[in-house]
Amino acid sequence: MSDTPRNRGPVLIELDAPQAEPRPAPASEAREDTLNPADAPPIDAADPALPRPRTMEMVTRLVGRPPSKLTRFFINSGVALFTFLLSIAALNFINDLLNRYPVLGWIGVALFALFTLAALGMAWREYRAWARFAKIDAIQRRAGAALADDSMDKARAVTDDLLALYRDRPELEWNRKRLADNRGDAFDARTLLTMAETELLANLDQNARREIEAAARTVATATALIPLALADVAAALAANLRMIRRMAEIYGGRAGAVGGWRLARTVITHLVATGAVAAGDDLIETVAGGGILSKVSRRFGEGVVNGALTARVGIAAMEVCRPLPFLAQPRPKVGNLVTRGLRGLFGSDERG
């Protein structure tokens, strides 16, 4: 045994063994454990289908579809044959009437002459209407050329044509005098055409907007309330044709029966050419509203969408019949027109 004393100190007894610290997982495993929102399953609650504007689709198909060459030849030859046979029958009848009853025969001759004069007058009116449309179209092209070339001479010529176009409109007399007095202050083409637009077309644009609102209200109401299959199509067709004819009258043209139909086809062609048939930014809000209303009433939601498409046709008619493009005046939007038009169903549609 050794004589060296032992050092006795406190003894520490660990009751629980220390647990090993967890190792950090590799980056690949950490990415696998993290939840990604993109990996979440899709929600099954789908949005309800928007109402389909069947009425306006039918109206657009009826107006915008051009007849084929064979169809035009058939119609023209049929009309010519019917007119020829009707004239021969009328002449034979009047001849027999003159032989039997001379007085009645001369009355028939006078009535036939009056009918012929009336037919010639209607043909002359149609020709003059299309001549005015051709003049407005020429002003549009010259205005576009003046803006593209920044030519003051072309802009002055366009202004002179506008003053001549509206010289017979008494409601624009003060505006014509104001434009004639202030046109010398403009030093570039855009300023002069903007001045002409503000003085001559601003009030006409307000009248055109009211016509579009009335047509949109009529089409929406007819679609929502008329239960018959083709009655709403007929009402929408009549409302759109009347609106297009009113656009022509407001901006200086006068469309007759044949001219109004041809003008409607021109408007539909303009819609297709500019791609305005599809729902744009100004139609999204209205279509969404139609989808919400379709939950309450399918016919009412369809009526709202049909009214929006009618407003789209009205805006296209404004662009076709307007002598100048939209420069300083704001271009109408479908949502605003439909909102004000439908507001007229429940009260005054005047701005507060």
Sine and cosine of phi, psi and omega as CSV:
sin_phi,cos_phi,sin_psi,cos_psi,sin_omega,cos_omega
0.00,0.00,0.56,-0.83,-0.01,-1.00
-0.99,-0.11,0.50,-0.86,-0.01,-1.00
-1.00,0.04,-0.05,1.00,-0.05,-1.00
-0.95,0.31,0.81,-0.58,-0.02,-1.00
-0.96,0.28,0.55,-0.84,0.04,-1.00
-1.00,0.02,0.63,-0.78,0.05,-1.00
-1.00,0.06,0.91,-0.42,0.01,-1.00
-0.98,-0.21,0.83,-0.55,0.02,-1.00
-0.82,-0.57,-0.02,-1.00,0.01,-1.00
-0.91,0.42,0.60,-0.80,0.00,-1.00
-0.95,-0.30,0.81,-0.59,0.00,-1.00
-0.98,-0.21,0.86,-0.51,0.00,-1.00
-0.93,-0.35,0.89,-0.45,0.02,-1.00
-1.00,0.05,0.90,-0.44,-0.02,-1.00
-0.96,0.27,-0.66,0.75,0.00,-1.00
-0.94,-0.33,0.72,-0.69,0.01,-1.00
-0.95,0.32,0.65,-0.76,0.00,-1.00
-0.91,0.41,0.70,-0.71,0.01,-1.00
-1.00,0.09,0.60,-0.80,-0.01,-1.00
-0.96,0.29,0.70,-0.71,0.01,-1.00
-0.92,0.39,0.67,-0.74,-0.02,-1.00
-0.93,0.38,0.65,-0.76,0.05,-1.00
-0.98,0.21,0.61,-0.79,0.06,-1.00
-0.90,0.43,0.72,-0.70,-0.02,-1.00
-0.93,0.36,0.47,-0.88,0.07,-1.00
-0.88,0.48,0.33,-0.94,-0.06,-1.00
-0.90,0.44,-0.56,0.83,-0.01,-1.00
-0.92,0.39,-0.66,0.75,0.02,-1.00
-0.93,0.36,-0.60,0.80,0.02,-1.00
-0.90,0.44,-0.61,0.79,0.02,-1.00
-0.93,0.38,-0.52,0.85,0.01,-1.00
-0.95,0.32,-0.57,0.82,-0.03,-1.00
-0.98,0.19,-0.35,0.94,-0.04,-1.00
-0.97,0.24,0.72,-0.70,0.01,-1.00
-0.98,0.18,0.71,-0.71,0.01,-1.00
-0.94,-0.34,0.81,-0.59,0.00,-1.00
-0.87,0.49,-0.45,0.89,0.00,-1.00
-0.93,0.36,-0.38,0.93,0.00,-1.00
-1.00,0.06,0.02,1.00,-0.01,-1.00
-0.94,0.35,0.60,-0.80,0.01,-1.00
-0.92,0.38,0.52,-0.85,-0.01,-1.00
-0.92,0.38,0.49,-0.87,0.04,-1.00
-0.99,0.17,0.71,-0.70,-0.08,-1.00
-0.98,0.22,-0.25,0.97,-0.05,-1.00
-0.97,0.26,1.00,-0.09,-0.01,-1.00
-1.00,0.07,0.44,-0.90,0.03,-1.00
-0.93,0.37,0.56,-0.83,0.03,-1.00
-0.92,0.39,0.53,-0.85,-0.01,-1.00
-0.91,0.41,0.66,-0.76,0.02,-1.00
-0.95,0.32,0.51,-0.86,0.03,-1.00
-0.91,0.41,0.62,-0.79,-0.02,-1.00
-1.00,-0.04,0.79,-0.61,-0.03,-1.00
-0.98,0.19,0.95,0.30,-0.08,-1.00
-0.91,0.42,-0.58,0.81,-0.05,-1.00
-0.89,0.45,-0.76,0.65,-0.01,-1.00
-0.95,0.33,-0.48,0.88,0.11,-0.99
-0.89,0.45,-0.66,0.75,0.04,-1.00
-0.92,0.39,-0.65,0.76,0.02,-1.00
-0.89,0.46,-0.70,0.72,0.01,-1.00
-0.90,0.44,-0.61,0.80,0.02,-1.00
-0.93,0.36,-0.62,0.79,0.00,-1.00
-0.93,0.36,-0.64,0.77,-0.09,-1.00
-1.00,0.10,-0.69,0.73,-0.16,-0.99
-0.99,0.11,-0.27,0.96,-0.05,-1.00
-0.98,0.20,0.91,-0.42,0.01,-1.00
-0.98,0.22,0.59,-0.81,0.05,-1.00
-0.95,0.31,0.43,-0.90,0.02,-1.00
-0.97,0.26,0.17,-0.99,0.01,-1.00
-0.89,0.45,-0.63,0.78,0.02,-1.00
-0.91,0.41,-0.65,0.76,0.03,-1.00
-0.90,0.43,-0.68,0.73,0.03,-1.00
-0.89,0.45,-0.66,0.75,0.02,-1.00
-0.90,0.44,-0.65,0.76,0.02,-1.00
-0.90,0.44,-0.70,0.71,-0.03,-1.00
-0.92,0.39,-0.71,0.70,-0.03,-1.00
-0.90,0.43,-0.69,0.72,0.02,-1.00
-0.92,0.39,-0.61,0.79,0.04,-1.00
-0.91,0.42,-0.67,0.74,0.04,-1.00
-0.91,0.42,-0.67,0.75,0.02,-1.00
-0.90,0.45,-0.69,0.73,0.01,-1.00
-0.90,0.43,-0.68,0.73,0.01,-1.00
-0.90,0.44,-0.66,0.75,0.03,-1.00
-0.90,0.43,-0.65,0.76,0.00,-1.00
-0.91,0.42,-0.74,0.68,0.00,-1.00
-0.91,0.42,-0.63,0.78,0.02,-1.00
-0.91,0.42,-0.62,0.78,0.02,-1.00
-0.92,0.40,-0.69,0.73,0.02,-1.00
-0.89,0.46,-0.69,0.72,0.01,-1.00
-0.89,0.45,-0.65,0.76,0.01,-1.00
-0.92,0.40,-0.65,0.76,0.02,-1.00
-0.92,0.40,-0.67,0.75,0.05,-1.00
-0.89,0.45,-0.64,0.77,0.01,-1.00
-0.91,0.42,-0.70,0.71,-0.01,-1.00
-0.92,0.40,-0.60,0.80,0.03,-1.00
-0.90,0.44,-0.73,0.69,0.05,-1.00
-0.89,0.45,-0.61,0.79,-0.01,-1.00
-0.93,0.38,-0.57,0.82,0.05,-1.00
-0.92,0.38,-0.59,0.81,0.01,-1.00
-0.94,0.33,-0.60,0.80,-0.07,-1.00
-1.00,0.02,-0.78,0.62,-0.06,-1.00
-0.78,-0.63,1.00,-0.04,-0.10,-1.00
-0.84,0.54,-0.62,0.79,-0.04,-1.00
-0.91,0.42,-0.74,0.67,0.04,-1.00
-0.90,0.43,-0.56,0.83,0.04,-1.00
-0.89,0.46,-0.69,0.72,0.03,-1.00
-0.92,0.39,-0.53,0.85,0.10,-0.99
-0.90,0.44,-0.67,0.74,0.06,-1.00
-0.88,0.47,-0.65,0.76,0.05,-1.00
-0.88,0.48,-0.68,0.73,0.00,-1.00
-0.90,0.43,-0.67,0.74,0.02,-1.00
-0.91,0.41,-0.64,0.77,0.03,-1.00
-0.90,0.44,-0.62,0.78,0.04,-1.00
-0.92,0.40,-0.64,0.77,0.04,-1.00
-0.90,0.43,-0.66,0.75,0.03,-1.00
-0.90,0.43,-0.63,0.78,0.04,-1.00
-0.90,0.44,-0.67,0.74,0.05,-1.00
-0.90,0.44,-0.63,0.78,0.03,-1.00
-0.90,0.43,-0.66,0.75,0.02,-1.00
-0.90,0.44,-0.67,0.74,0.05,-1.00
-0.90,0.43,-0.61,0.80,0.05,-1.00
-0.90,0.43,-0.65,0.76,0.05,-1.00
-0.91,0.41,-0.64,0.77,0.05,-1.00
-0.89,0.45,-0.65,0.76,0.04,-1.00
-0.91,0.41,-0.61,0.79,0.04,-1.00
-0.91,0.42,-0.66,0.75,0.05,-1.00
-0.89,0.46,-0.65,0.76,0.00,-1.00
-0.90,0.43,-0.69,0.72,0.00,-1.00
-0.92,0.40,-0.58,0.81,0.03,-1.00
-0.89,0.46,-0.72,0.69,0.01,-1.00
-0.94,0.33,-0.45,0.89,0.11,-0.99
-0.91,0.41,-0.64,0.76,0.05,-1.00
-0.92,0.38,-0.62,0.79,0.07,-1.00
-0.89,0.45,-0.65,0.76,0.05,-1.00
-0.89,0.45,-0.59,0.81,0.04,-1.00
-0.92,0.40,-0.68,0.73,0.04,-1.00
-0.90,0.44,-0.65,0.76,0.03,-1.00
-0.90,0.44,-0.62,0.78,0.04,-1.00
-0.91,0.42,-0.63,0.78,0.05,-1.00
-0.89,0.45,-0.65,0.76,0.05,-1.00
-0.86,0.51,-0.72,0.69,-0.02,-1.00
-0.91,0.41,-0.66,0.75,0.01,-1.00
-0.93,0.37,-0.56,0.83,0.06,-1.00
-0.91,0.42,-0.67,0.74,0.06,-1.00
-0.89,0.46,-0.64,0.77,0.04,-1.00
-0.92,0.40,-0.63,0.78,0.02,-1.00
-0.91,0.42,-0.64,0.77,0.03,-1.00
-0.94,0.35,-0.63,0.77,-0.01,-1.00
-0.92,0.38,-0.64,0.77,-0.03,-1.00
-1.00,-0.02,-0.16,0.99,-0.09,-1.00
0.79,0.62,0.77,0.64,-0.06,-1.00
-0.98,-0.21,0.85,-0.53,0.03,-1.00
-0.95,0.33,-0.55,0.83,0.00,-1.00
-0.90,0.44,-0.70,0.71,0.03,-1.00
-0.92,0.40,-0.61,0.79,0.02,-1.00
-0.91,0.41,-0.63,0.78,0.05,-1.00
-0.91,0.41,-0.62,0.79,0.04,-1.00
-0.90,0.43,-0.64,0.77,0.05,-1.00
-0.90,0.43,-0.66,0.75,0.03,-1.00
-0.89,0.45,-0.66,0.75,0.05,-1.00
-0.88,0.47,-0.65,0.76,0.03,-1.00
-0.91,0.42,-0.62,0.78,0.03,-1.00
-0.91,0.41,-0.67,0.74,0.04,-1.00
-0.89,0.45,-0.61,0.80,0.05,-1.00
-0.94,0.33,-0.55,0.83,-0.01,-1.00
-0.92,0.39,-0.59,0.81,-0.08,-1.00
-0.95,-0.31,0.39,0.92,-0.02,-1.00
-0.95,0.31,-0.35,0.94,0.00,-1.00
-0.99,-0.14,0.22,0.98,0.01,-1.00
-0.98,-0.20,0.97,-0.26,-0.06,-1.00
-0.91,0.42,-0.47,0.88,-0.02,-1.00
-0.95,0.33,-0.25,0.97,0.00,-1.00
-0.96,-0.29,0.23,0.97,-0.05,-1.00
-0.90,0.44,-0.72,0.69,0.02,-1.00
-0.89,0.46,-0.65,0.76,0.01,-1.00
-0.92,0.40,-0.60,0.80,0.03,-1.00
-0.91,0.42,-0.68,0.74,0.03,-1.00
-0.90,0.43,-0.64,0.77,0.01,-1.00
-0.91,0.42,-0.66,0.75,0.04,-1.00
-0.92,0.40,-0.67,0.74,0.01,-1.00
-0.90,0.44,-0.53,0.85,-0.01,-1.00
-0.98,0.18,-0.52,0.86,-0.12,-0.99
-0.97,-0.25,-0.04,1.00,-0.06,-1.00
-0.92,0.39,-0.39,0.92,0.03,-1.00
-0.95,0.30,-0.23,0.97,0.01,-1.00
-0.99,0.16,-0.20,0.98,-0.02,-1.00
-1.00,0.08,0.65,-0.76,-0.04,-1.00
-0.88,-0.48,0.04,1.00,0.11,-0.99
-0.59,-0.81,0.26,-0.97,-0.13,-0.99
-0.91,0.41,-0.66,0.75,-0.06,-1.00
-0.91,0.40,-0.63,0.78,0.02,-1.00
-0.90,0.43,-0.66,0.75,-0.01,-1.00
-0.92,0.39,-0.69,0.72,0.01,-1.00
-0.94,0.35,-0.55,0.83,0.08,-1.00
-0.91,0.42,-0.63,0.78,0.06,-1.00
-0.90,0.44,-0.67,0.74,0.04,-1.00
-0.90,0.43,-0.64,0.77,0.02,-1.00
-0.90,0.43,-0.68,0.73,-0.04,-1.00
-0.91,0.40,-0.66,0.75,-0.08,-1.00
-0.98,0.21,-0.63,0.78,-0.16,-0.99
-0.98,-0.20,-0.52,0.86,-0.16,-0.99
-0.95,-0.30,-0.20,0.98,-0.05,-1.00
-0.90,0.44,-0.74,0.67,0.02,-1.00
-0.92,0.40,-0.59,0.81,0.03,-1.00
-0.92,0.40,-0.56,0.83,0.04,-1.00
-0.90,0.44,-0.61,0.79,0.03,-1.00
-0.90,0.43,-0.67,0.74,0.05,-1.00
-0.89,0.45,-0.64,0.77,0.01,-1.00
-0.91,0.42,-0.63,0.78,0.03,-1.00
-0.89,0.45,-0.64,0.77,0.02,-1.00
-0.91,0.42,-0.60,0.80,0.06,-1.00
-0.91,0.42,-0.64,0.77,0.02,-1.00
-0.91,0.41,-0.66,0.75,0.03,-1.00
-0.88,0.47,-0.67,0.74,0.01,-1.00
-0.90,0.43,-0.66,0.75,0.01,-1.00
-0.92,0.39,-0.67,0.74,0.04,-1.00
-0.89,0.46,-0.63,0.77,0.04,-1.00
-0.91,0.42,-0.65,0.76,0.00,-1.00
-0.90,0.43,-0.71,0.71,-0.02,-1.00
-0.92,0.39,-0.68,0.73,0.01,-1.00
-0.89,0.45,-0.66,0.75,0.01,-1.00
-0.93,0.38,-0.67,0.74,0.01,-1.00
-0.89,0.45,-0.65,0.76,0.01,-1.00
-0.92,0.39,-0.62,0.79,-0.07,-1.00
-0.98,0.21,-0.51,0.86,-0.17,-0.99
-0.95,-0.30,-0.40,0.92,-0.04,-1.00
-1.00,0.05,0.88,-0.47,-0.05,-1.00
-0.99,0.13,-0.28,0.96,-0.06,-1.00
-0.95,0.30,0.44,-0.90,-0.15,-0.99
-0.94,0.34,-0.76,0.65,-0.08,-1.00
-0.98,-0.20,-0.14,0.99,0.00,-1.00
-0.92,0.39,-0.63,0.78,0.03,-1.00
-0.93,0.37,-0.54,0.84,0.06,-1.00
-0.90,0.43,-0.69,0.73,0.03,-1.00
-0.90,0.44,-0.67,0.74,0.02,-1.00
-0.91,0.42,-0.67,0.75,0.02,-1.00
-0.92,0.39,-0.63,0.78,0.03,-1.00
-0.90,0.45,-0.71,0.70,0.02,-1.00
-0.90,0.44,-0.65,0.76,0.00,-1.00
-0.91,0.41,-0.65,0.76,0.00,-1.00
-0.94,0.35,-0.66,0.75,0.03,-1.00
-0.90,0.44,-0.66,0.75,0.04,-1.00
-0.90,0.44,-0.66,0.75,0.01,-1.00
-0.89,0.46,-0.69,0.73,-0.02,-1.00
-0.92,0.40,-0.65,0.76,0.05,-1.00
-0.90,0.43,-0.62,0.79,0.04,-1.00
-0.92,0.39,-0.57,0.82,0.09,-1.00
-0.86,0.50,-0.69,0.72,0.01,-1.00
-0.90,0.43,-0.66,0.75,0.00,-1.00
-0.93,0.38,-0.60,0.80,-0.02,-1.00
-0.91,0.41,-0.67,0.74,-0.09,-1.00
-1.00,-0.07,0.17,0.99,0.16,-0.99
0.90,-0.44,-0.05,1.00,0.03,-1.00
-0.96,-0.28,0.36,-0.93,0.03,-1.00
-0.74,-0.67,0.96,-0.29,-0.06,-1.00
-1.00,-0.10,0.77,-0.64,0.11,-0.99
-1.00,0.09,-0.40,-0.92,-0.03,-1.00
-0.93,0.37,-0.81,0.59,0.01,-1.00
-0.94,0.35,-0.65,0.76,0.00,-1.00
-0.90,0.44,-0.60,0.80,0.04,-1.00
-0.90,0.43,-0.63,0.77,0.02,-1.00
-0.93,0.38,-0.66,0.75,0.02,-1.00
-0.93,0.38,-0.59,0.81,0.07,-1.00
-0.91,0.42,-0.62,0.78,0.05,-1.00
-0.88,0.47,-0.66,0.75,0.06,-1.00
-0.90,0.43,-0.61,0.80,0.06,-1.00
-0.90,0.44,-0.65,0.76,0.02,-1.00
-0.91,0.43,-0.71,0.71,0.02,-1.00
-0.89,0.45,-0.64,0.77,0.06,-1.00
-0.89,0.46,-0.63,0.77,0.06,-1.00
-0.90,0.44,-0.64,0.76,0.04,-1.00
-0.87,0.49,-0.72,0.70,-0.02,-1.00
-0.93,0.38,-0.65,0.76,-0.05,-1.00
-0.92,0.39,-0.61,0.80,-0.02,-1.00
-1.00,0.04,-0.06,1.00,-0.01,-1.00
0.95,0.32,0.36,0.93,-0.07,-1.00
-0.99,0.12,-0.02,1.00,0.02,-1.00
-0.95,0.31,-0.54,0.84,0.01,-1.00
-0.95,0.31,0.35,-0.94,-0.01,-1.00
-0.97,0.26,0.88,-0.47,0.00,-1.00
-0.99,-0.16,-0.25,-0.97,-0.03,-1.00
-0.90,0.44,-0.57,0.82,-0.04,-1.00
-0.99,0.12,-0.02,1.00,0.00,-1.00
-0.93,-0.36,-0.21,0.98,-0.06,-1.00
-0.89,0.46,-0.69,0.73,-0.03,-1.00
-0.90,0.43,-0.64,0.77,0.00,-1.00
-0.93,0.36,-0.67,0.75,0.02,-1.00
-0.90,0.43,-0.63,0.78,0.05,-1.00
-0.90,0.44,-0.64,0.77,0.07,-1.00
-0.89,0.45,-0.61,0.79,0.07,-1.00
-0.90,0.44,-0.59,0.81,0.05,-1.00
-0.91,0.41,-0.61,0.79,0.05,-1.00
-0.93,0.37,-0.69,0.72,-0.01,-1.00
-0.93,0.36,-0.43,0.90,0.01,-1.00
-0.92,0.39,-0.35,0.94,0.08,-1.00
-0.92,0.38,-0.55,0.84,0.02,-1.00
-0.99,0.12,-0.74,0.67,-0.02,-1.00
-0.55,-0.84,0.86,-0.50,-0.02,-1.00
-0.90,0.45,-0.66,0.75,-0.03,-1.00
-0.92,0.39,-0.59,0.80,0.00,-1.00
-0.94,0.33,-0.64,0.76,0.07,-1.00
-0.89,0.45,-0.65,0.76,0.07,-1.00
-0.91,0.43,-0.58,0.81,0.05,-1.00
-0.90,0.43,-0.62,0.78,0.03,-1.00
-0.90,0.45,-0.69,0.72,0.00,-1.00
-0.92,0.39,-0.64,0.76,0.07,-1.00
-0.89,0.46,-0.64,0.77,0.07,-1.00
-0.89,0.45,-0.59,0.80,0.04,-1.00
-0.91,0.41,-0.66,0.75,0.04,-1.00
-0.93,0.38,-0.56,0.83,0.10,-0.99
-0.89,0.46,-0.66,0.75,0.07,-1.00
-0.89,0.45,-0.60,0.80,0.07,-1.00
-0.89,0.46,-0.67,0.75,0.05,-1.00
-0.90,0.44,-0.64,0.77,0.02,-1.00
-0.89,0.45,-0.65,0.76,0.05,-1.00
-0.90,0.43,-0.64,0.77,0.07,-1.00
-0.90,0.44,-0.61,0.79,0.06,-1.00
-0.91,0.42,-0.60,0.80,0.09,-1.00
-0.87,0.49,-0.70,0.72,-0.01,-1.00
-0.92,0.40,-0.53,0.85,0.00,-1.00
-0.97,0.24,-0.66,0.75,-0.10,-0.99
-1.00,0.01,-0.25,0.97,-0.06,-1.00
-0.97,0.24,0.76,-0.66,-0.03,-1.00
-0.93,0.36,-0.44,0.90,-0.04,-1.00
-0.83,-0.55,0.48,-0.88,0.13,-0.99
-0.95,0.32,0.19,-0.98,0.02,-1.00
-0.97,0.26,0.91,-0.41,0.00,-1.00
-0.94,-0.34,-0.96,0.29,0.03,-1.00
-1.00,-0.08,-0.50,0.87,0.00,-1.00
-0.97,0.25,0.66,-0.75,0.00,-1.00
-0.94,0.34,0.64,-0.77,0.07,-1.00
-0.96,0.28,0.74,-0.68,-0.02,-1.00
-0.88,0.47,0.52,-0.85,0.04,-1.00
-0.92,-0.40,0.57,-0.82,-0.09,-1.00
-0.89,0.45,-0.68,0.73,-0.03,-1.00
-0.87,0.49,-0.69,0.73,0.00,-1.00
-0.91,0.40,-0.67,0.75,-0.03,-1.00
-0.91,0.42,-0.69,0.73,-0.02,-1.00
-0.93,0.37,-0.63,0.77,0.01,-1.00
-0.88,0.47,-0.73,0.69,0.01,-1.00
-0.94,0.35,-0.57,0.82,0.02,-1.00
-0.92,0.40,-0.70,0.72,0.01,-1.00
-0.95,0.30,-0.43,0.90,0.08,-1.00
-0.90,0.43,-0.48,0.88,0.03,-1.00
-0.93,0.37,-0.26,0.97,0.05,-1.00
-0.94,0.34,-0.48,0.88,-0.11,-0.99
-0.92,-0.40,0.11,0.99,0.02,-1.00
0.21,-0.98,-0.41,-0.91,-0.02,-1.00
-0.97,0.26,0.65,-0.76,0.05,-1.00
-0.99,-0.15,0.24,0.97,0.05,-1.00
-0.99,0.17,0.52,-0.86,0.00,-1.00
-0.95,0.33,0.72,-0.70,0.00,-1.00
-0.98,0.21,0.00,0.00,0.00,0.00
